[in-house]
């Protein structure tokens, strides 16, 4: 198996499963959503299907077909990796860590708000 692409950007440290062109079915369709005539008359939306797993990805993030093809393959590679590896996947671990970080930030903000509220109450009592 020859890997189709490596994950791009910050995700290059991920140990993702490789995809081959033989496993993929690619279609170009008209996009939907806002954009008017530029969207409604061009087939620049990419629908990519991983045949062995049945996972389908639809990408219409840019007006460029080539960029949409690249983005669709990156998204599909992450989804296929998550499908086969489950909780052992780097993608899953990254999302879990991000979620934990977000919850911690939320908790700290709530504590800070409570402290400010308590401080204001103490100031009100001192004025009386």
KEPATI-835722 format. One record per residue (C-alpha): x negated, y negated, z negated; residue in one letter. Coordinates in steps of 0.05 Angstrom, whole numbers, plus 5000, padded with zeros to 4 digits. Example, Ala and Ser with C-alpha at 12.3 -4.5 7.8 and 13.67 -1.06 7.14 Angstrom:
KEPATI-835722
+------+-------+------+------+
| east | north |   up | type |
+------+-------+------+------+
| 4754 |  5090 | 4844 |    a |
| 4727 |  5021 | 4857 |    s |
+------+-------+------+------+
//
This chain:
KEPATI-835722
+------+-------+------+------+
| east | north |   up | type |
+------+-------+------+------+
| 5000 |  5000 | 5000 |    x |
| 4974 |  4932 | 5020 |    x |
| 4999 |  4875 | 4977 |    x |
| 5038 |  4824 | 5017 |    x |
| 5019 |  4765 | 4974 |    x |
| 4992 |  4747 | 4906 |    x |
| 5035 |  4705 | 4860 |    x |
| 5022 |  4631 | 4871 |    x |
| 5003 |  4574 | 4825 |    x |
| 5002 |  4587 | 4750 |    x |
| 5027 |  4657 | 4760 |    x |
| 4964 |  4682 | 4793 |    x |
| 4943 |  4714 | 4728 |    x |
| 5003 |  4760 | 4731 |    x |
| 4992 |  4832 | 4749 |    x |
| 5052 |  4837 | 4797 |    x |
| 5071 |  4896 | 4839 |    x |
| 5053 |  4888 | 4913 |    x |
| 5104 |  4883 | 4969 |    x |
| 5095 |  4906 | 5040 |    x |
| 5130 |  4879 | 5102 |    x |
| 5157 |  4949 | 5116 |    x |
| 5197 |  4946 | 5051 |    x |
| 5229 |  4879 | 5067 |    x |
| 5288 |  4859 | 5110 |    x |
| 5289 |  4785 | 5127 |    x |
| 5346 |  4743 | 5155 |    x |
| 5353 |  4669 | 5170 |    x |
| 5421 |  4640 | 5156 |    x |
| 5453 |  4572 | 5150 |    x |
| 5445 |  4542 | 5082 |    x |
| 5502 |  4514 | 5041 |    x |
| 5511 |  4459 | 4990 |    x |
| 5496 |  4384 | 4996 |    x |
| 5457 |  4358 | 5055 |    x |
| 5510 |  4348 | 5108 |    x |
| 5491 |  4358 | 5181 |    x |
| 5418 |  4373 | 5165 |    x |
| 5440 |  4433 | 5125 |    x |
| 5500 |  4456 | 5165 |    x |
| 5466 |  4460 | 5233 |    x |
| 5400 |  4493 | 5218 |    x |
| 5384 |  4565 | 5200 |    x |
| 5329 |  4551 | 5149 |    x |
| 5357 |  4590 | 5091 |    x |
| 5319 |  4655 | 5080 |    x |
| 5353 |  4719 | 5056 |    x |
| 5302 |  4771 | 5036 |    x |
| 5320 |  4842 | 5015 |    x |
| 5274 |  4893 | 4982 |    x |
| 5300 |  4957 | 5013 |    x |
| 5276 |  5008 | 4961 |    x |
| 5306 |  4971 | 4901 |    x |
| 5363 |  4935 | 4936 |    x |
| 5344 |  4868 | 4906 |    x |
| 5365 |  4808 | 4949 |    x |
| 5337 |  4737 | 4944 |    x |
| 5366 |  4676 | 4979 |    x |
| 5321 |  4615 | 4984 |    x |
| 5341 |  4547 | 5011 |    x |
| 5298 |  4501 | 4969 |    x |
| 5266 |  4462 | 5026 |    x |
| 5282 |  4445 | 5098 |    x |
| 5221 |  4484 | 5122 |    x |
| 5233 |  4557 | 5141 |    x |
| 5160 |  4574 | 5127 |    x |
| 5161 |  4545 | 5057 |    x |
| 5227 |  4579 | 5043 |    x |
| 5197 |  4646 | 5067 |    x |
| 5138 |  4637 | 5020 |    x |
| 5181 |  4617 | 4960 |    x |
| 5230 |  4675 | 4973 |    x |
| 5173 |  4725 | 4974 |    x |
| 5145 |  4698 | 4908 |    x |
| 5213 |  4702 | 4875 |    x |
| 5226 |  4771 | 4903 |    x |
| 5158 |  4796 | 4879 |    x |
| 5173 |  4772 | 4808 |    x |
| 5242 |  4804 | 4809 |    x |
| 5216 |  4870 | 4836 |    x |
| 5161 |  4871 | 4784 |    x |
| 5213 |  4858 | 4729 |    x |
| 5259 |  4912 | 4758 |    x |
| 5205 |  4967 | 4758 |    x |
| 5165 |  4948 | 4696 |    x |
| 5221 |  4921 | 4651 |    x |
| 5196 |  4893 | 4585 |    x |
| 5124 |  4912 | 4603 |    x |
| 5125 |  4861 | 4660 |    x |
| 5082 |  4798 | 4654 |    x |
| 5142 |  4758 | 4680 |    x |
| 5185 |  4784 | 4623 |    x |
| 5131 |  4768 | 4572 |    x |
| 5122 |  4698 | 4600 |    x |
| 5197 |  4684 | 4597 |    x |
| 5201 |  4712 | 4526 |    x |
| 5143 |  4668 | 4503 |    x |
| 5174 |  4607 | 4536 |    x |
| 5241 |  4621 | 4503 |    x |
| 5208 |  4629 | 4435 |    x |
| 5170 |  4564 | 4444 |    x |
| 5235 |  4528 | 4462 |    x |
| 5271 |  4555 | 4400 |    x |
| 5212 |  4533 | 4356 |    x |
| 5214 |  4463 | 4385 |    x |
| 5289 |  4460 | 4374 |    x |
| 5281 |  4483 | 4301 |    x |
| 5227 |  4431 | 4288 |    x |
| 5271 |  4376 | 4318 |    x |
| 5329 |  4397 | 4274 |    x |
| 5285 |  4397 | 4211 |    x |
| 5258 |  4328 | 4229 |    x |
| 5329 |  4302 | 4238 |    x |
| 5349 |  4330 | 4170 |    x |
| 5288 |  4296 | 4138 |    x |
| 5307 |  4229 | 4169 |    x |
| 5379 |  4237 | 4146 |    x |
| 5355 |  4253 | 4075 |    x |
| 5307 |  4194 | 4076 |    x |
| 5364 |  4146 | 4096 |    x |
| 5408 |  4173 | 4041 |    x |
| 5352 |  4161 | 3990 |    x |
| 5344 |  4090 | 4015 |    x |
| 5419 |  4078 | 4008 |    x |
| 5416 |  4103 | 3937 |    x |
| 5356 |  4059 | 3920 |    x |
| 5392 |  3997 | 3946 |    x |
| 5452 |  4009 | 3899 |    x |
+------+-------+------+------+
//
